[in-house]
Structure formats: C-alpha cells, structure tokens
C-alpha cells in the first residue's frame, strides 16, 4: 500500500498566508508550495501540485504562525489580528498514515540528554581534561614568558550557572524574577541570578586560576556581562575564591539592575505602581545608542589592550568560540558548553 506525505515549507507557506489575509500584495508574497512524495519501495518523486486558497490556509494552520511577527508581536497575535478566524492553538495534525522521520531532534529529548551529559560526570571529565592542558602550559610559560598573563571568561568558565540553566530548561530569561533561590524551584532571570552573587565557581577553572596566581601570572577577566552587574560580579568572584585580578573587563552599561524585591518576586503594595525592572537604556538623550558589539568584537580588542600594556597572554580560556576568536593569545582553550551559544 502506498502513502502520501506532504512535506511543508512553513516559512514560505506563512508568507503566502500573509498575502491571503491581506498583509502583502501578491507581487511581494512568495508562492507557497507543497511537495508531495509518493512513498513506495522505489520512492518515486511526483510532480509539484497546486493547492487552493482554502487548502493553503489549512496547511498554514498546520504550520502555525512564526514565533514573532513583523512588528515584534507574537506571530499568533499578528495573524489573529488580521484574521479573527485564525486558530490561535492548533492540535497536532497527522499528515501521513506512514512513519515520517523528522529532520530535527525533539527539544525535550535534547534537554534530557544535556542533563544526562552533565549529571553523568562526562561534562566534568571533558572540562578537567581541557583545563589540565591549560594548567600544564601556563605552568611552563610562567617562568619563560615576558609578563605572562591568563585571560578568563566568566559564565560557564570561572563561574558555573548550571543550576539556573537546568531550572530554565536551557531557555534564556533576561529580566525576570527568580522562583526560589538555592535551590531554584522554577525559572530565574539572568540579571536577578547575577544580582544574587552566589553562582558557584567552575572548580577546574578555579584550580587553573590558583596555579596562575601562585606562579605570578597576571589574571584578567573579560566577560559579556555589562557594567551594571560589576558590583555583584566582583562580589561573586571573591566569594568563591577568585580573590584578586588585574582587570575585569565588562561591556558598557546597558540598563539599570532590577531591585532585590523584584528578583524575589515580592509583590508591591496594592496602592503602589510597579515600575519596570529595567528602567532605561544607559544613553544620553538625543545621542543614538550604538548597537551592542558581538562577544568576539568586544573581547579581542580587550586582549589587544592587555598585550599593549606589555603582557604576554599565554592562555585564553572560555566556553564559546567567540571568547577565543580574534587572536592576541599564544594558546586558546575552548571548554565544553553544549547548553547555549553566544556569538
């Protein structure tokens, strides 16, 4: 028995749906299509077929609207505003009675695999192996390099945010309160987590730091955190064992830090208006705000500054490729981090 499987290109379908509900003219909307494949022992390809407007909207419903619309609202809100009959929630739709292997891994399965990788000890073993190489090289070069220096990233390098990452389901919440704290009982926003200043050290990197300090190697931190987080970050570093360093480089101030009450989820009095946790960009009125630099574009020039001060950066250690890109270090050490990516 043969089965028909409809393979949807949801991005193109959604543009066609925008045209059908009046968002775009037919001249600007992409033509949506569906490829129909005949599954048989020979897996012969059938020609592309045309579909009616009614069936196109049905297929769009199967895909669902994209995460964000053109104006920043959710795709569902944008589609519903233009067409009230658009379904805001779509039940699962079976497009084939035959087995159809997805091109993507299931997100829930991936999250479980990440937890297993961490909790099994494999993550620590990989981390210790790479840091061990860095310790060996820093120890050797400490006595031969001119003014040797070690550059460390902070998050998932000097400090470990594992508790927050797991509680958040590996999602990122920039400005949100924390549900509980040590242990977290629910999601926790990044700013509030940093403000708490109790993130534990990455133990392997702490040993590298201790070796560097003992051998009179200058230590510099270069982080993607912003200036408004400096006090909490410095307190956190010292609390877990990073007692001294030459310079902590941080990105320019981005916004005000949330209040402690907000981070703890403490409700405001009923007669008091709750201010937003982040009140303003740190810009001058009338002066355009420059776009934020990528991690690589921010960190490489900082390493250049260090070398221009006469230091030799013998090792640069971070968990993201962007921590290491751009040169200005004898050796780079990329720590394992399958949990998120920063460009």
CORPEHU-V776540 format. One record per residue. N is the residue number from 1. RES is the residue in one letter. SS is DSSP state (@ for helix, = for strand, . for the rest). D_FIRST is the distance of its C-alpha to the first C-alpha in Angstrom with 2 decimals. Layout:
{{N/RES/SS/D_FIRST} {N/RES/SS/D_FIRST}}
This chain:
{{1/X/./0.00} {2/X/./3.80} {3/X/=/6.77} {4/X/=/10.33} {5/X/=/13.24} {6/X/=/16.77} {7/X/=/19.37} {8/X/=/22.74} {9/X/./26.15} {10/X/@/28.13} {11/X/@/31.53} {12/X/@/31.02} {13/X/@/29.40} {14/X/@/32.42} {15/X/@/34.83} {16/X/@/33.16} {17/X/@/33.46} {18/X/@/37.13} {19/X/@/37.61} {20/X/@/35.97} {21/X/./38.28} {22/X/./41.28} {23/X/./41.93} {24/X/./41.65} {25/X/./42.19} {26/X/./39.44} {27/X/./41.37} {28/X/./41.10} {29/X/./37.64} {30/X/./34.90} {31/X/./32.00} {32/X/./29.00} {33/X/./25.63} {34/X/=/22.03} {35/X/=/19.85} {36/X/=/16.27} {37/X/=/14.07} {38/X/=/10.70} {39/X/=/9.18} {40/X/./7.87} {41/X/./9.96} {42/X/./12.58} {43/X/./12.56} {44/X/./14.03} {45/X/=/16.21} {46/X/./16.31} {47/X/./19.84} {48/X/./21.50} {49/X/=/21.38} {50/X/./24.34} {51/X/./24.46} {52/X/./27.12} {53/X/@/29.86} {54/X/@/28.50} {55/X/@/25.07} {56/X/@/26.96} {57/X/@/29.06} {58/X/@/26.06} {59/X/@/24.70} {60/X/@/28.27} {61/X/@/28.35} {62/X/@/25.30} {63/X/@/27.20} {64/X/./30.46} {65/X/./33.86} {66/X/./35.24} {67/X/./37.71} {68/X/=/40.73} {69/X/./41.50} {70/X/./43.85} {71/X/./46.95} {72/X/./46.20} {73/X/./44.93} {74/X/=/41.57} {75/X/@/38.72} {76/X/@/37.96} {77/X/@/41.61} {78/X/@/41.75} {79/X/@/38.64} {80/X/@/39.81} {81/X/@/43.28} {82/X/@/42.01} {83/X/./39.57} {84/X/./40.30} {85/X/./36.93} {86/X/./35.23} {87/X/./33.68} {88/X/./35.72} {89/X/./33.22} {90/X/./29.48} {91/X/./27.29} {92/X/./24.32} {93/X/./21.45} {94/X/./17.82} {95/X/./16.23} {96/X/./12.73} {97/X/./10.84} {98/X/./10.07} {99/X/./13.16} {100/X/./15.43} {101/X/./18.61} {102/X/./21.72} {103/X/./24.27} {104/X/./27.07} {105/X/./28.35} {106/X/./28.87} {107/X/@/32.50} {108/X/@/33.28} {109/X/@/32.10} {110/X/@/34.27} {111/X/@/37.24} {112/X/@/36.96} {113/X/@/36.82} {114/X/@/39.98} {115/X/@/41.78} {116/X/@/40.89} {117/X/@/42.12} {118/X/@/45.37} {119/X/@/46.00} {120/X/./45.20} {121/X/./48.16} {122/X/@/46.16} {123/X/@/47.22} {124/X/@/50.89} {125/X/@/50.70} {126/X/@/49.30} {127/X/@/51.93} {128/X/@/54.78} {129/X/@/53.85} {130/X/@/54.13} {131/X/@/57.20} {132/X/@/58.82} {133/X/@/58.67} {134/X/@/60.26} {135/X/@/63.01} {136/X/@/63.84} {137/X/@/64.13} {138/X/@/66.09} {139/X/@/68.44} {140/X/@/69.11} {141/X/@/69.63} {142/X/./71.70} {143/X/./74.77} {144/X/./74.27} {145/X/./72.83} {146/X/./75.17} {147/X/./74.78} {148/X/=/71.34} {149/X/=/68.92} {150/X/=/65.62} {151/X/=/63.25} {152/X/=/60.93} {153/X/./58.26} {154/X/./58.30} {155/X/=/54.96} {156/X/./52.82} {157/X/./55.66} {158/X/./59.09} {159/X/=/57.62} {160/X/./54.37} {161/X/./52.60} {162/X/@/50.01} {163/X/@/50.91} {164/X/@/50.39} {165/X/@/47.20} {166/X/@/45.59} {167/X/@/46.93} {168/X/./45.54} {169/X/./42.06} {170/X/./42.79} {171/X/./43.23} {172/X/./46.48} {173/X/./48.86} {174/X/./51.92} {175/X/./54.14} {176/X/./53.27} {177/X/./55.24} {178/X/./54.51} {179/X/./53.32} {180/X/=/55.70} {181/X/./57.07} {182/X/./57.19} {183/X/./54.90} {184/X/=/52.82} {185/X/./51.03} {186/X/./48.98} {187/X/./48.60} {188/X/./51.67} {189/X/./52.51} {190/X/@/53.59} {191/X/@/57.07} {192/X/@/57.84} {193/X/@/56.62} {194/X/@/58.90} {195/X/@/61.76} {196/X/@/61.69} {197/X/./62.79} {198/X/./61.64} {199/X/./58.63} {200/X/./58.95} {201/X/=/59.67} {202/X/./57.23} {203/X/@/59.14} {204/X/@/58.41} {205/X/@/59.56} {206/X/@/62.57} {207/X/@/63.63} {208/X/@/63.34} {209/X/@/65.51} {210/X/@/68.06} {211/X/@/68.32} {212/X/@/68.84} {213/X/@/71.55} {214/X/@/73.30} {215/X/./73.44} {216/X/./74.72} {217/X/./71.59} {218/X/=/71.40} {219/X/=/68.31} {220/X/=/66.77} {221/X/=/63.93} {222/X/=/61.80} {223/X/=/59.35} {224/X/=/57.16} {225/X/=/58.74} {226/X/=/61.15} {227/X/@/64.91} {228/X/@/64.76} {229/X/@/63.28} {230/X/@/66.08} {231/X/@/68.21} {232/X/@/65.34} {233/X/@/63.89} {234/X/@/67.28} {235/X/@/67.95} {236/X/@/64.59} {237/X/@/65.14} {238/X/@/68.61} {239/X/@/67.55} {240/X/@/65.05} {241/X/./67.29} {242/X/./67.37} {243/X/./71.06} {244/X/./72.00} {245/X/./70.70} {246/X/./72.08} {247/X/=/69.95} {248/X/=/66.94} {249/X/=/65.29} {250/X/=/63.28} {251/X/=/61.77} {252/X/./63.99} {253/X/./64.12} {254/X/./61.12} {255/X/=/61.85} {256/X/./63.89} {257/X/./62.80} {258/X/./61.70} {259/X/./64.24} {260/X/@/64.19} {261/X/@/63.89} {262/X/@/60.82} {263/X/@/59.22} {264/X/./59.92} {265/X/./58.42} {266/X/./61.82} {267/X/./61.91} {268/X/./64.63} {269/X/./67.25} {270/X/./66.19} {271/X/./68.87} {272/X/./67.96} {273/X/./65.51} {274/X/./63.11} {275/X/./63.33} {276/X/./60.28} {277/X/./60.05} {278/X/./60.22} {279/X/./62.96} {280/X/./63.25} {281/X/=/62.50} {282/X/./65.41} {283/X/./66.38} {284/X/./69.58} {285/X/./69.65} {286/X/./69.29} {287/X/./68.05} {288/X/./64.38} {289/X/./62.38} {290/X/./61.20} {291/X/./57.53} {292/X/./57.03} {293/X/./56.84} {294/X/./53.86} {295/X/@/54.56} {296/X/@/55.08} {297/X/@/57.38} {298/X/@/59.43} {299/X/@/59.71} {300/X/@/60.46} {301/X/@/63.65} {302/X/@/64.81} {303/X/@/64.60} {304/X/@/66.52} {305/X/@/69.20} {306/X/@/69.50} {307/X/@/70.02} {308/X/@/72.53} {309/X/./74.51} {310/X/./75.00} {311/X/./72.34} {312/X/=/69.99} {313/X/=/66.56} {314/X/=/65.67} {315/X/=/62.39} {316/X/=/60.09} {317/X/=/57.67} {318/X/=/54.82} {319/X/./51.26} {320/X/./49.95} {321/X/@/49.88} {322/X/@/51.82} {323/X/@/54.59} {324/X/@/55.21} {325/X/./54.61} {326/X/./57.64} {327/X/./59.78} {328/X/./63.26} {329/X/./62.72} {330/X/./63.21} {331/X/=/60.12} {332/X/=/57.21} {333/X/=/55.27} {334/X/=/51.87} {335/X/./51.20} {336/X/./47.68} {337/X/./46.30} {338/X/./42.55} {339/X/./43.31} {340/X/./44.10} {341/X/./45.07} {342/X/./48.22} {343/X/./48.72}}
